């Protein structure tokens, strides 16, 4: 699924808006976001693992908890989506999705 951020990224590579500075800024931001995501994930796994298991957190346990946490988060999110759809509202188009549609349409029309 293409997000609003993805569309904004594609836009900086378009002929009309191409900019070395914007691309360089995007690369820097992506580098920091990736590092932040990894740090948050590591801290989150450590926090949950220590709350569930009082033993030493080895690398094998860390990998196991990371996998299990991922499965449980998927299950939780799936249940939230199912619960929401059961309220007779199967599709919602957000303003960002509508804007993204028009951005893609504009880019492809050129």
C-alpha positions, 0 to 999 in steps of 0.5 A: 500500500502506498502511503502519503510519505511514499507519494511525497518521496516520488514527487521529489524525483519528478522532473518538475520538482527534482532537487539535489538538496531535497534528495540529500535531505530525504536521505539524511532523514531516512538514515535517522528514521531507520536508526530511530526505528531500530533503537525503538524496536530494540528497547521495546523488545527488551522492555516486553521481554523483561516484563514477561521473563525474569531470566537473562535476555540472551540474543536467542531470547531477543530474537524469539521475543521479537518474532513473538511480539510481531505475531501478537501485534499482527493478531491485535491489529487484525482484531482491531480491523475486524472489529471496526469493519463489523461496525458496517463501515468496511471502507474509509478513504482518508484525506491523505489517501484522496490527496495521494490519488490526485498526486499519482494521477497528476504524475501519471498524466504527464 
